Amino acid sequence: MTIRKDGTAQEVSVEEALQHQTYRKAIEGDRASRRAILTMIEKREAYMEKHGREKVNRSVEILSEPVDPENANAAMLLLGIAAVDKSREGFNGHQPAILLENWAVQAALSRRRGGSKLTKEEIASIERCTVDGGSIKWPRGTQR
């Protein structure tokens, strides 16, 4: 397979390409990938110990892309998860302020099962950031 590493194309085996993908996913937080990497490390350590080889501690440099919040806002607008806040148009100069659509907030609230109760500050923040925050149906036991 051909992969792009450090900006250059490199030929690698399918196994190596899958390992690179697993490393990337593990760093991004995928639990299954983390377990797979830890298993690989344990096997390597056992092999090294069995064959009398010294442990190699390699330094790791994590490079990440800068977060682009404008891109996330554009995606939420495109998907209908959010709408432009007409009352704040032009407020921050270059990017429209957005509010979450009620259906998206309701869907998120319906998925909260057994979590900690929302505080009054969290409830106020959700209402403030929703198109029609006053019409939200709160989960049973929520103290407004």
Wavefront OBJ file of the C-alpha trace (Angstrom):
o trace
v 0.000 0.000 0.000
v 1.040 3.594 -0.479
v 0.538 6.002 2.414
v 1.491 9.622 2.872
v 3.759 10.124 5.868
v 5.417 13.450 6.665
v 4.179 14.757 3.319
v 5.861 12.052 1.231
v 4.418 8.902 -0.310
v 5.769 5.668 1.166
v 5.194 2.024 0.302
v 4.167 -0.025 3.355
v 2.637 -3.400 4.018
v -1.070 -3.659 4.748
v -0.131 -4.634 8.319
v 1.934 -1.472 8.779
v -0.807 0.709 7.280
v -3.325 -0.813 9.699
v -0.931 -0.230 12.601
v -0.586 3.447 11.638
v -4.365 3.774 11.460
v -4.734 2.080 14.852
v -2.109 4.411 16.394
v -3.914 7.450 15.001
v -7.307 6.280 16.247
v -5.863 5.457 19.688
v -4.407 8.946 20.011
v -7.784 10.400 18.958
v -9.392 8.532 21.871
v -10.827 5.344 20.341
v -10.946 2.824 23.211
v -10.715 -0.305 21.079
v -7.625 1.091 19.339
v -6.050 1.967 22.696
v -6.590 -1.606 23.913
v -5.064 -2.951 20.686
v -2.000 -0.712 21.063
v -1.560 -1.663 24.733
v -1.772 -5.346 23.752
v 0.907 -4.802 21.086
v 3.121 -3.044 23.640
v 2.683 -5.870 26.167
v 3.602 -8.466 23.533
v 6.678 -6.465 22.502
v 7.764 -6.068 26.133
v 7.339 -9.816 26.765
v 9.346 -10.631 23.630
v 12.114 -8.209 24.619
v 12.313 -9.669 28.133
v 12.279 -13.263 26.881
v 15.102 -12.595 24.429
v 17.186 -10.518 26.848
v 16.860 -7.317 24.899
v 16.862 -3.924 26.507
v 13.701 -1.846 26.633
v 13.667 1.008 24.174
v 11.957 4.144 25.409
v 11.111 6.269 22.415
v 9.920 9.810 22.664
v 6.580 10.600 21.081
v 5.712 13.894 19.464
v 2.006 14.466 19.019
v 1.094 16.838 16.233
v -2.455 18.048 15.971
v -4.414 20.261 13.666
v -5.651 23.547 15.102
v -9.333 23.467 15.897
v -11.458 25.533 13.532
v -14.666 26.441 15.389
v -16.023 28.224 12.319
v -15.956 24.932 10.436
v -18.001 23.235 13.190
v -20.526 26.079 13.163
v -20.878 25.857 9.390
v -21.444 22.105 9.644
v -24.128 22.555 12.333
v -25.877 25.171 10.184
v -25.692 22.922 7.121
v -27.091 19.938 9.026
v -29.890 21.985 10.584
v -28.613 21.409 14.112
v -28.230 25.161 14.629
v -29.599 28.409 13.229
v -28.144 31.907 12.933
v -29.010 34.060 15.948
v -30.661 37.035 14.243
v -30.444 39.131 17.424
v -26.633 38.918 17.388
v -25.865 39.263 13.668
v -22.530 40.990 13.173
v -21.828 40.727 16.924
v -18.348 39.223 16.654
v -17.418 40.585 13.267
v -16.646 37.638 11.008
v -18.695 34.646 12.099
v -22.443 34.556 12.732
v -23.551 33.687 16.248
v -25.612 30.518 16.265
v -28.269 28.918 18.456
v -28.993 25.213 18.728
v -32.276 24.010 17.267
v -34.766 22.735 19.840
v -35.001 19.268 18.302
v -31.224 18.786 18.681
v -31.311 19.895 22.333
v -34.288 17.595 23.020
v -32.461 14.684 21.391
v -29.369 15.320 23.521
v -31.419 15.614 26.708
v -33.275 12.378 25.941
v -29.921 10.530 25.736
v -28.874 11.592 29.262
v -29.644 8.510 31.274
v -28.421 8.284 34.849
v -26.078 11.244 34.522
v -25.689 13.867 37.192
v -28.576 16.286 37.527
v -28.246 19.509 35.585
v -27.396 22.531 37.704
v -29.395 25.758 37.451
v -26.420 27.343 35.663
v -26.336 24.524 33.094
v -30.082 24.801 32.515
v -29.781 28.573 32.032
v -26.897 28.073 29.602
v -28.840 25.501 27.565
v -31.881 27.797 27.410
v -29.690 30.762 26.383
v -28.030 28.768 23.582
v -31.236 27.299 22.130
v -33.495 28.877 19.496
v -36.544 28.669 21.786
v -35.083 27.700 25.159
v -38.337 28.332 26.993
v -40.102 25.481 25.198
v -37.637 22.732 26.148
v -39.197 19.699 27.851
v -36.784 18.931 30.679
v -36.151 15.403 31.954
v -38.115 14.320 35.019
v -36.542 15.576 38.228
v -34.890 18.614 36.643
v -35.174 21.582 39.004
v -35.535 24.828 37.037
l 1 2 3 4 5 6 7 8 9 10 11 12 13 14 15 16 17 18 19 20 21 22 23 24 25 26 27 28 29 30 31 32 33 34 35 36 37 38 39 40 41 42 43 44 45 46 47 48 49 50 51 52 53 54 55 56 57 58 59 60 61 62 63 64 65 66 67 68 69 70 71 72 73 74 75 76 77 78 79 80 81 82 83 84 85 86 87 88 89 90 91 92 93 94 95 96 97 98 99 100 101 102 103 104 105 106 107 108 109 110 111 112 113 114 115 116 117 118 119 120 121 122 123 124 125 126 127 128 129 130 131 132 133 134 135 136 137 138 139 140 141 142 143 144
